[in-house]
Structures are given as C-alpha cells and as structure tokens.
C-alpha cells in the first residue's frame, strides 16, 4: 500500500471568524469617545454659571451634538469612500456655495459673520468646509497623479484651496482659512509634490505674512483690520497691553498655572468666575488645565496623540492614493488645530479662533470632526477588506 506524501506544515495565519472582526478601528473609536467624555466633564464645570438657572445648558447641547456626530460617523464609516471621488465637482461647489451663503445670510456677532442661525442650531460653513475641501482636493490630486511634480499641479491645488480660504477669511475667520491652506500643503506633500515647489510655497507664505503684518501697514495699507493685527501680534508682547489684546492669554496662563499637578477641581476660580473669556470654546484647554491640572491636560494630549497616530496609520494602510490623501488631510486638520489652539492658550501662538477638536463647544465643529473620523473609519474598513481578499487569493 503506497504511503501518502507528508504535507508540510501550513504556516499561513488563519483569519479570525467574521463575527470577531470589528467593523471599525477600535483605537480610533477609543480616542474619540475619550475626548467626548472629557468635553462633557470639562464643560459641566466651566459653564455652570454662564446661563443663570440652567447650569447644564451647554453640556446638554454638546451631548446632542456629539450624539448626532457619532450617528453620522457610524453611517459614513459604512459608505465606500471611493464613491466620493466621482462627486468632487459637486462637493467643491457645495463648499463654495455654503461659505457664500453664510456671507450673504449669516448672523453678525462681534464683528464677524460666520454662521447662519436656525431655530435649534447655527450652521458654520467654514467648519464643514474643512472636510469638503479634503475630499475635493484629494480627488483632484488623484486625477493628476501622473503630473504631481509639475508646477501646474501645485498651482492648481493651492488656488483651489485659496479661493474658499479667502472667502472664509473675509467673514472674518482667519483660523479656518489657515486650516484650509495647511490641508492643501499636506496633500501635496503626501502625494509626492516636488520639494522645490513645497519650499517655494513655504517661502511665499513667509513673505505674505511679513507683507501683511509689517510692510503693508508701514505703507499705510491695512490688509487686516487693526484688531486682527493686534490679536496676531499680542502673544509676542503680552504684558504690554494686558487689559486688551493680551488679556485672554494672560488670564489663560494664570488659570493653567493655578491647576498645578492635579488641578483645583471644585475650588477653581478663574474659569467658573469668567476671568477667561470663551473658556468653553476657543480657550477650553485653559478650563482643563485649571480643573484637572497637568494630569488632566496630559491625558487630553495623549488622546489627541492616539487619534492623530491612528489617522497616520490609516494613511499608510489605505488601499489607494485617494484614501491616503483623505487620511493625510484629516491628520493635518487635527494636528494643526490642536497645536494652534493649545499654543494660543499657553501663550506661544497668536489668537486665531481655531477650536480644539471635540473639546470646544459648538455643533459645527463637533460634527465636522466626527465626519472626518467617519471617513477614517471607512478607509480603515476598506483597507481591512482589501487585505483580507488578497490573503484569500494567495491561499487558494
């Protein structure tokens, strides 16, 4: 009787059962949920005195925004992001029309027209525009993937970002305009644009800033409004005018310093008593610093580090260039906003009105960030599915 040949051991890893595969990135979800909890806990203490008789006014509304955002994130994570590439023209048109609608129909507050007020919420197009711009520019760059190192491609991408950025700055919302340009630059970098083009863009930005802040005012031409220039330069000399332009940053640093190692908790005085203006929006990090000290601020920054690292991980594992560019845009948006917002609360960056993602109070900001995370989850799911299909083809 002939002996059957001995089969070599199969070292191919066995894929886990479908029931055990999570339909989302658990670490990204952990970071987002952690930031949402931190936001609600911080706002509960920071805003209890802002609306007399309604200590949980801002907390309840923020909880609703987070709930809507998580629902939209879950829906978007189940959508094939690749289909959005076909809608790039529609998405870009929606970006421009929404910003123009705010300029034409928006409600003016404190010298700015940034949102359209509805009965239950206010719509801030500049926030939603960040995600729309990421998708539209990513699709455009993919279409020109064979001409990425051409100067024409770099110019077109930057102009496509500059048009909505200038419309947003006209509201005025300088912070969001800066985010738009950072997103475009990051997409060109990840796509493989020429280093000479990238260096030229950086030099052009430096010249433009010097012209707007120094050369133009010296010649009697004011590109920015005087209060905008004062806010942008106040961090360089905060003690020269501590009762006006330098007031917010001075009080913010006092609040953060008072928090010490573990925070003052219920004994906090700077934030609950209103010494730090906008402590529930732009300066929410100061509220974290005073209430929970270095430990709380450190935990918050670790959650952001986890979220951004997962965005970069999705960038690497994406199944196509379009997915990588979307992940790069989301990572750039998060990194820039966290760096600028935290920097302005501790006095190393100018005050530009950039919100802290998922922490600052506001429906448009919260929902936009969760939509961006939904795109990351969609890219993650598609990458996992593509990798699983390749393994099956190789095994059989």
Buried (B, 14 or more C-beta within 10 A) or exposed (E): EEEEEEEEEEEEEEEEEEEEEEEBBEBBBBBBBBBBEBBBBBBBBBBBEBEEEEBBBBBEBBBBBBEBBBEBBBEBBEBEBBEBBEBBEEBBEBBBEBBEEBBEEBEEEEEEBBBBEEEEBBBBBBBBBBBBBBBBBBBBBBEBEEEBBBEEBBEBBBEBBBBBBEBBBEBBBBBBBBBBBBBBBBBBBBBEBBEEBBEEBEEEEEEEEEBBBEEBBEEEEEEBEEEBBBBBBBBEEBEEEEEEBBBBBBBBBBBBEBBEEEBBEEEBEBBBEEBBEBBBBBBBBBBBBBBBBBEBBEEBBEBBEBBBBBBBBBBEBBBBBBBBBBBBBBBBBBBBBBBBBBBBBBBEBBBBBBBBBBBBBBBBBBBBBBBBBBBBBBBBBBBBBBEBEEEEEEEE
